[in-house]
Amino acid sequence: MKKIYLPVLFFVFALLPLSAQDLSERIGICTSIAHDAILKSAGCSYLEIGIREFFVPEQPDSAFVSNRKEALACVLPLSTGNLFFPGDMRLTGPEVDLEATLRYVEAAMRRAQQTGTEIFVLGSGGSRRVPDGFDRAEAVAQFTELCRRIALLGGKYGVVVVIEPLRMEETNFIHTVREALEIVRAVHHPNLQALADFYHMACMGEDAQALVEAGAALHHCHIAEKDGRAAPGVHGDDFTPYFRALKQINYPGRLSIECSWTDMDEQAATAVAEVKRQIKSVYGDTLR
């Protein structure tokens, strides 16, 4: 029998689709590219960067050159991005400038294609907030049309945009996974899907069954503890109901830790280890 060398096995595993890999090997952290080596040593498989800060979509292409070089030198892939829109870029209300917003989106996605970034998180609670007195049905129509146009750009550049539900303290529009799904299903495009953030779900009292209802429309997840949005393992929150739901739907996506760190360099490895421990308690030690 011919020997199969470890480098070959590693290469083959790297080519596997995410759905064929253990969920515990699809964990990242939301932070800047400067922390990539720390995340690698902590057991992360990717990094979730700030879209506006890293891709600088409001600036000319020349402003992105140095960031692109950093991305190529990064020890982890920049698979996902969040912090999409600036607070003064309105997504609902009378001040919406759809074409200007789409130019911003296209610039970000064109640059994301150069770094292999596959997912953009559409949270941006301030931007999407419905102004006081503005007709809510019109706001829904505005946001749905924006998402439709964004999805078309996503198809062009290979980026999937995921709508992130946020707790009431952060926005007055789209608080639950179920509400996000209404927009996703209205747009009905493969480059617009839903995100589930376990912290926001806990704050809003949304149960894990929402993940089962989302099914294939659930494309990305965030995780943090409810108390103070702490890193996993600080207070001992039990995330296994969410992981059981993800296992039930054969969830193929990633899981990013998005939390308030006391000291990320010190806490990252412990947080990742705790998430992996809870995943293993549900999934076991075998591949999905």
N, C-alpha and C positions, 0 to 999 in steps of 0.2 A: 504493500500500500504506500502511495506517495505521501510524503510529509506535507502538511499545510502549515505554513509559517504564520506566526502571530500577526505580522504586518498585513498579510493578505486578509486574514480574518477581520482585522480592524477596518480595513478598507471596505470590505463587503458589508460589515455592519453599518458603516457610515452611509452607505448607499441605500439602506433600508428606508422605506417610508416611515414617517413618525408613527403611524398606526401599528407598525410591526415591532415597535420598541417599547420597553418598559416605561410606564408613566414616570417613574422615579428618575429616569434618564432624560426627562424633558422639562427640567426645572431651570428657571432663570431668575434674575433679580433686576428690578427697575433701578437703573443708576447710570452714571456717566461712563464713558469708555475708559476713563482713567483707572477704573477699578477692575478691569477685565482679568488681570492676573489673580487678584484676590478671589474673584468669583470662580475662576477655574479651579483654584486650590480648595475652594469650599465645596466643590462638587456640582457646580452649575454646568449646563451644556450650552447656554447662550446668554446674551445680554439684551435687556430691553432699554433702549435709549430714548432720550427726549427728542421728538421729531423736530420741533421748532429750533431747538438749540443746536442739534447736530446737522440737520439738513439745510438750515438757514434759508428756507424757501422765499423769504422776503428780499434776499440779496442775490446778486448776479452769480453765475456759475463759478466765477473766479474765487468767490468767497468760500466755496465748498472744497476747493482743491486740497487744502491741508487736512481737512476732516476725512476726505476720501483716502488719503495716504495713511492716516491713522487707522482707518477701518481695515485696510489691507494688511496692516501689521498686527491687528488685534488677535489675541490667542483664542478668543471665542467669537462665534458668529453673531452679528448684530441682527438677529432673526426678527425682532419685533420692536415697535416704537410706540410711545404714548406722548401725552402732552402735545396734542395735535395743533390746536388753534390758539392764537393769542386772545386774551379776554376782550379786546376791543374789536375783534372781527365778529360781527353779528351773524348768527345762523338762523335766528328767528326775529320777527318784528319788522317795523317799517324801515329800518336802516340796513337791511340785508342788501349786499351787492354780490349777487350770485356769480357773475362773471369774474370779478376780482377774487372771490373766494376760490373759484375753480382754477384760476391761474396759480394761486398759492399752492393748492393741492397738487396740481400737475408738476410744479417745480419740485416739490417734496418727493413725489413718487418717481419722477425721472431720476433723481439722485439715489433714492432707495433701491432702484433697480441696479445701480452700480455697486451697491454694497451687499446685495443679496437679502435685503430686509423685506420680509414677506407679509408682515401684518402691521397695520396702523390701528391703534386704539382711538376711537372717537368718544372721548369723555367730554372734556372742554365744557364743564358745567356752566361757567359764566357766559361763554359764547352762545350756547344753545338756550339759555334761560329765556323764557317768554316774558317780554316786558309787561309791566302792570297795565291792565286795561286792554291789552291786545287780544284779539279774538283767538281763542285756543285752537279752534278748528283750522283757521288760516295758518297758525304756527305749525300745526301738524302737517299741513299740505306743503308748506315751505320746506320743512325739514325732510320730508319724504322725497320731494323733488331734488333737493340737494344730495341726499343719499343716493338717489338713482343716478345722478350725474357723476358723483364720486365713484360709484361702482363701475361705471363705464370706463373711467380713467384707470381704476384698479385693474380691470381686465386688460387694458393696454400695456400696463407696466408690471403686471404680475404681483400686485399688492391686494390683499384682502383687508377690507376695513371692517372692524368689529365695533358695534355700538355698545358702550359701557353704561349700564344703569348706575346712577349715583344716588346716595342718600339725600334726603330732603334739605339738609343743611348746606349742600353744595349746589343744588339746582332745583328748579321747580318743574322740570320736564324730563320724563323717563327715569323712574325710580326703581323699577324692577325688571328682572329678566323677561317676564311676561309682556311688559310694556315695550321693551326693545324688540321682542319677537313680532309685535304688530307692525312695526316699521319694516323689519326685515322681510316679512311675508308680503307686505304691500309692494316693496321694491322688486322682490323675487329675482335676484341676480346673484350668481355664485360669488361675486367679489364683495358682497355685503352680508355679514353674518353677525352673530351676537356674542357678547362677552359676559361671563358671570364672575363677579368679584365677591368672594365669600364675606369680606368685611361689610360691603354695602348690603348684601343680602341679610346678614345678621342684624344690621342697624335698622333695616326696613321690615324685619320679621318675615322675610320670604323663605319658604322651606326648600329643601333640596329637591323636592318633586319638580320644581320649576326647571331643573336641569334635565330631568327625564322628558318633560314636555318639550323642551327645546330640541332635543334629539340632535340630528345632523346639523342643525342651524347653530349649534354651540361650537365656536371655533377657537376660543381662547379663554383662559381663566386667570384671575388674580387671587392672591391669598394674603391675609393678615388677620391677627386676632382682633376681636371686637373692642376690648378695653384699650383705649389710646392708640388704636391701630398698630399695636405692638407686633414685633416679629414673632413668627410661630415659635412656641416653646417658652415664651416669657411668662404667660399666665396659665398655660396648659389647656388652651381651647381644643376642643375635640372637633376635628374636621372630617372624621370618618363618614358621617352621613353624606357629605358632598362627594367623597371618593366612591362610596357605594353607588351613588347615582351616576357618576362618571363611568364606573365599571359597567353598569347596566346598559348604558347607551354606547358602549365600546368607544369612548371618547378618544379621538386621535390627536388632539391638540396639545398645546404647551400649557405650563403653569408658572406664572411669574409671581415672585414675592414682591409686593408693593406695600411697604409699611413705613412706620416712623422708627428709625433706628436710633438707639442711644449711641452706638459706635458700630457702624456696619462692618468695619475691618475685623472687629472682635466678635461680632454676633453672627456674621454670615454663615460660617461653617455649622454652628449650632442650629440655626434656623433651617438650613437646608437638610441637615441630618434629621431634625424633627419631622419635617414634611415627608421625607423619604420613609421614616419609621411608620408614620400613619398610613402612607400609601401601601407599604408592604403588609400592614396588618389587615388591609382589605383585599389587595390583589394577590398576596403571597409572593413568593420569590421567583415565580416563573414569568415569562413574557406574557403580555396581555393576551 
